[in-house]
């Protein structure tokens, strides 16, 4: 499969439709999955608003060296669009982005996409029962708004004294500067998240020196990656049921992880033993370095990472792991918490994303005239992780408490898409102009989820993670098996919503 993106020219120049039934914000896996679902329901009056110059979301933007998925390929793809041609058991970024492009072409989504159409503001107009969506290219009016921006779209930068005075090169892993040559440079890497453990091994060999500023070490397991043979790919193409079986095997294996992450604490010992053996095997001589890289919290409290290259890279003569924190940044150096000055040429942030304070929340204005960020000032919450009290006809894909610490988010996206499709079908059949979840229902479900998170490794595992918001509440993860979530959203439960009759008969579908 080619990794070359289709030219965005044909979709960039198309005008914005003045009015649609559904406006989708974002063209990553969420936006693509939602659009395919609409077409399957013969709904063609929609538009996909994309801020960038092509589709892809996270897998378009994250092009740092070594970028790859940590969910097996057969599971990290749509169930309705299997890819028998994955080259590896864990796909890399170019291959995943190419897969997205292929899905867009296969289902004819390209005409519905408008690139360079960043949403700057979206307001609910109760008098019209419509969302007024402002973009940098103009205004779109929509009855239903689907936010498919996801939680991994806006890079998070550390607040470091003096960072603005640094005279070298600075960039975030999600905004990699490919024009900057790192060969022979003194590099400071800040952060030890999923991106850092992938790009550090790729840049370390060419660096003059690399210092990794680590606040908290991650648990790292072996990466069971291998090439998928030509024979396997041929079998998957000729006998699709074999790939479905492989996908099911991956799904069930990943689901089993919940048992240790959730409430069966005695099962947490096995991944800990595996991780510690992996660390000792890859760094056999340096006990001091192993101690720096050994977490003091339970496996799963933070995102569990997989790599066969990370530890050897940090064990190299030109690499150093600094656990003293950062006191300040100077024009040509980083000063650690012990006062030691490290001269560097480039600073790379591997500090993750705005997950519990998603930027889209600042751009959505609900029925009461307040922004979603104001509604969420005490923490994110939604009903079924998808709809939000006070925001009629708004659906959020990969919303609060739908993230996963063990399986494929695409399974959750497909589950949510099914829920949204059912809502749109019922709205049309019942002559409903607006649906909004009842606030007591939203509160009751979120209280239940928080109760279920208590005692799990994600909440009580002894660490602070990006799963938790500023108040310490886990507003990110679904606390149980994914099939239980799918069962919960298997049908749109009208009784949990306030429904307002349509002001006028709906227009016929006209397409865009």
N, C-alpha and C positions, 0 to 999 in steps of 0.2 A: 504494500500500500504506500502510495507516495506521501511524503510529509510536506509537500508543497501546498500551501493554502490556496484555495480558489480566489481569484481576483475579486476584491470587494467593490470594484468600480461599478458593476451593474446594479448593485443594491444601494451604494452610497448616493448615487445621483437620483434615485427614484424619490418623488415627493412624499411627504408624510400624508397619510390619509387623515382627513379632518375629523372623522368619527368612525369608531369601530365598536364592536360589541366587547372585545377583549384586547387589552393592551398588556403585553408581556415585557417586563423590564429585565434585560439580561439574556445572553445567548449562549450560556454555558450548558452543562448537562440539564439543569432545571428548565431553562427556557426551551431547549430543544425538545425535551421530554414532554413539556406542556403543549408545545405546538403540534407535535405528532399526535397527541391525544385529541386535540381539537379537530384535526383533519379526519381522524378516525370517526369522530362524531358528526362529520360533514359540516363542521363549523369553519367557515373560511373568512369570516369577517373579523380578522384579528391582525395585529402587527407586533413584531418583535423589535423593541427599541434597544439598540446596543451602543454604548458610549465609544467603543473602540472602532477600528477600521475593519474588523472581521469578527466572525463568531469564535467562541471557544472559552471565554471566561478565564478561570484559573489556569487552564491548560494552554491557553494562548499566551498569558502574561508571564507565567513562570518558566523561563527559558534558561535558568542558571545551569552550569555544568553538572551533569549527573542527575538532573531532575527526572524522577520516576515515581510510579505509584507503589504504595506499600500494601495494596490489596491485589490479590491475584487477578490476572487479566480477564479470565473467563467470567469473573464476578463483577469486574469493574467495567461493565458495558450494559447496554439496555437488553432486557430479556426479549424484546421484540426485534432487536437488531443484533443478533450474535455475530461475532467476527471470527471466522475459522482461521484467519491468517495472522493472528498474534504471533510475533516472532519469539517472544520470551514469556515465561510464566508470570513475570512482573513487568508490565509494559513501561516504556520510557515516554517522556513528554512528547517528543515528535510523533510517536506512533499513536498516542491517545488523541492528540490534536487532529491528526489525519483521520482517525476514526470518527471524530465529531464531524469533520468536513464531509466524510462519506455518508453519514446518516442524514445530514442536511440535504445533500444532493439526492440521495435515494428517495426521500419522502417529499421532495419538492418544496423545501422550506425557504430557499433563497429569495423568492419574490416577496416573502412576508417580512424579511429582515430590513431594517433601516439602520445603517451604521452611522457613526458620528452623531448619534442622537442621544447624548447624555441627558438623563432626566434631572432637572434642577429643582422641580417642585411639582407636587401632585396633591390636589385638594378635592375633597368630596363636596359636591354641590347637591344639597338635599332637594332643592327646588327642581332640579333637572334629573335627579337620580343618576348622576354621572360623575366620573372622575375627570377633572380638568388637569391634564398632564402637560406640564411645560417642559420642553426640551430645548437644547441649544439650537435646534433647527426649526422650532415652531411648536405649535400646540396640537395635541391630540385629545379628543374627547372620547371617553370609554365608559361603558356601563360597568365592566368588571376590570379590575387591575390585579395582575399577578406579578408579585415581586420575586424574581428569580435571580437576584444578585448574589445570594449565598453569603456565608460568613467569611470566606477566604478571598476577599476581593480588595480590601484596602490595607496596605502594609502599615504595620505599627512600628514607629521609630522610638528609640529610647530617648529619654530626656536627660542628656548628659551635659554638665557644665562645660562650656567652651567648645562644644561641637561645631558651632558656627564659625569658629576661628581657625579650624583645621584647613591647611592649605593644600593638602593632598586630595585624593579622590575618595568620595564617599558615595555608597549606593546600598540599596536594600536588595536582598536576594530575589525578591519578586520584581525588581526593576533593574535587572542585571545590565551592567554597562559592558557590552561586548566590544566596544571600540577601545576600551582601556586594556592595555597589555599588562598582565600580572607577572610575566616572566622576570625573575630576578628582583622582585619587589619584597619589601618588608610589609607584611599584611597583618592587620588586626581583624579578627572575626569576633563579633559580639553576638552571643546567643548560641544555644545548643539544641535548637528544635529540629524538626524533620528536614527542613531544607539544609541546615548547616551540616548534618551528618552525611548529606549527599554531595554537597559541593566541596567541603573541606578536602576529602581524598582526591578530588580532581585538580585542585589548585595547589595543594601542598608540594607535590614533586617539583614544580617549577619555581616556587617561591624561594627567595633568599632566606626568609624566616617567616614563620607564621605563629602568632600568639592567639590562642583561643581564650577569650574572656568568658568563663563559665560561672553562672550563678548557681545552677542546680544541674547535676548530671542526669541524663536520661537513662532509663533501662533500655539496653540494646540487645536484641536477640539475633541469632544468625538469620541471614536472608536466604531462603531456600529457592534461589533464582536459577533458572537454567534455560537454554534455548529450547524452543518447541520444534521438534524435528519436522522435516518435510513430510515424512510418512504420517505423523500425527495430524498435520494440517490437511493433508489429502483426505484422511479419514473423516475429519470434522466436516469438510466440504461435502463429501459423498454421503456421509451418514450423520446428519445433523443431530440425531438423538444421542450420539456419543458425546457431543459437546454439551448438550443439555445435562447429561449424566455427570460430566466433569464439573459443570457449573454447580450442580446440586451437591456434589462432594465438597467443593470449596465452601459453599454456603453453610452446610451442616458443620463442617470443621470450625469455621469462624464463629458460628452461633454458640458452639460449645464453650468458647472463651468466656461467655457471660457467667457461667457457673462459678468461675473463680473471681471474676470482677464484682459479681453481685453479692451474694450472701454466704457462699460456701468458702469461708476464709481458709479452711485447711487445704484447699486446692491451689492456693496461691504459692505454695512452696515450690512446686515443680517449675513454673517459669522463672522463678528466682534462681533456682539451682542451674537451669540452662543458661541464664544470662551471666551468672558469675563464672561458670565454666568457660563460656565464650570469651569473657574478658581475660581470664587467666591464660587461656590458650593463645590469645592474640597478643598479650603483653606478659610474657612468662617471667621476665627478669626484673622489671621495675615495679616493686611493691608500692613505692610512693605514688607513682602515676596511677596504678590500679586503685589505690585508696581515693585519689581525687575523682576517679571516674565511677566510683561505686555509690549509688544512691542510698539515702538513708530513709526512704519511704517505700511503701509497698508497690509492687509491680502493678501497673495499670492506673495508679493515681494520676500520673501524667501520661500522655500519649506514649505507648510502647513503640519503639523504633526498631527497624531491622536494617542491619548492614554487616557486610563482611570486610569493609574497607576502612571504616571510621577509626577503629582502635589502632590499626597499623599506621595510619597517617599521623595520628597523634604521638605515636611511639618513635617517629622518625627524628633524626638528629636536629633537623631545622625547625621542629615544632615544639611548642610549649603550651601547657594548659595552666592558665592563671585563675585562681579561685579567690583572689583578694578583692574583687569588685573593681569599680572604676571611680576614681576620685574626680578626675577632670580630663578634658582633651585640650591639648595645646596645638599650636600651628603645625608642628611636625611630630607629635608624639601623643601617647596615651599614658596617663599617670594612674597606676593602680591604687587600690585602697591602702596599701602599705607604703605608699609614697615613691615607689620605684617607677622611673620614667622609661617607657618603651618607645623608641623611635620607630615610626611606621610611615609608609608611603600611601597606603590605602586602608580604608576602614570599610568593612562589609558587614551590614546588619543582617543577622539571621534571627530576627526578633518577632517573627510571626505577623499576625493580622488583628484588626479590630473585630473581635468575635462577639463579645457581650455588649459592645457599644457600636453596633453596625451603622455606618454612615447613612444608609438609606432611611433610617429612622428620623434623621433631620430633615428629610425632604417630603415626608408624607404628613398631610394635615387631615385630621379626622372630622367627624360631624360636629364636634364642639369647638372647632377652630384651633385646637391644640395639636402640636406636632407629636408624632409617635415617640420621639425622644423624651418629650415631657411626660407622656403616659408611662414610659418605661424608666422614669428617673429612680425608681426603687427596684428596678430589675426587669428584664424581659419576661413577658408571658403571653401566651396565645392559647387558643382552644384547638386541640388536636395538633398543636404546633403549627397551625395553618391560618386560622382566622383570629381577628383581634377585636375585642369589645371597643365600640366607639368608631370603628372603621368599616362601614358597610361595603360589601362587595370587594373587599381586599383579601387576597389570598397570598400567603407568604410560603414559598417553598424553601425547605431547609430552615424552617423557623425555629423558635425556642424549643429546646428539649426534643429535637429530632436528630441531632448529631449522634455519631456513633464512636465508641472506642474499640469496636471489635469487628465490624463487618462493613459492607459496601454501602456508601451513602446513596448510591444509585437505586438500590432497593427501596430506600425510604422515599426518594424522589418519585419513583413510579407509584408508590402507595399514595402519596399526597396527590399526585396528578389524577389518580382514579377518584379521589374524594372531590376534587375541584370539578372534574367532568360531571360527576353526579349532581353536584350543586347547580351547575349551569343548565343541565337537562331539566332539573326540577323547577328551576326558576322560570324557564320557558313554558313548561307544561302547566304550571300553576298561575301563570300571569304575574309573577313576582318581580317587582322593580328593584328591590333591595333586600339583602339578607345581612343581619349582623348578629353575632353570638351574644346571648344573654350574659351579662356580667357575672351573676352568681354561678352560672355554669362554668365560665372560664376560671373563676377563683377556686371552685371546688376541684376541678381537674388539676390545676396547678398545685393546690395543696396536697392532692393525692400523689402527684409525681414527686414533690419534695419529700413526702413521707417515705416513699419507696426508695428514694436515693439515700436516705439515712442508713448507715451501716455498710454501704457499698464502698468499694475501694476508690471510686471517683469522688466521693465526698469525705470519707473518713480514712483515707489512705496515708495521711501524714504529710501532705504537700499542698502547695498552692499552685494551681494550674490555670491555663486559659479556659478550662471548662467552667470556672467559677467567676462570678462578677465581683465588683468592688465590695459587695456586702458579704461575700463568701458563699452565695447561693449558686448551686450548679444549674444554670439556665441554658445549658448547651446540650447535654446528653439525654438520650432516651435510656431509661434505667433497666431495660429488660430485653427479652428476645424480640427481634424485629418482626417476627410473624405475629406477635401479639399487637404490635402497633398497626400492622396491616389489617388485622381483624378489626381494630378500633376505628379505622377510617374506611372500612369496606363499603359503607353507604353514607350518604349525606343525611345526617340526623336533623331533620327540619324542626323537631320539637325543641332543640337546643338554641334555636334562633328566633329573633323577631323578624317577621316578614312584612314588608310594605308592598301593597299592590302596585303594579306598574301604572304610571300616570297616563300612558297612552300605549296602544298596541306596538309591539316591537317591530322595528323595520325588518324587512326581508334581508337575508344575508346577501351582501353585494361583493364581498371579497376586497382585496387590496392590490 
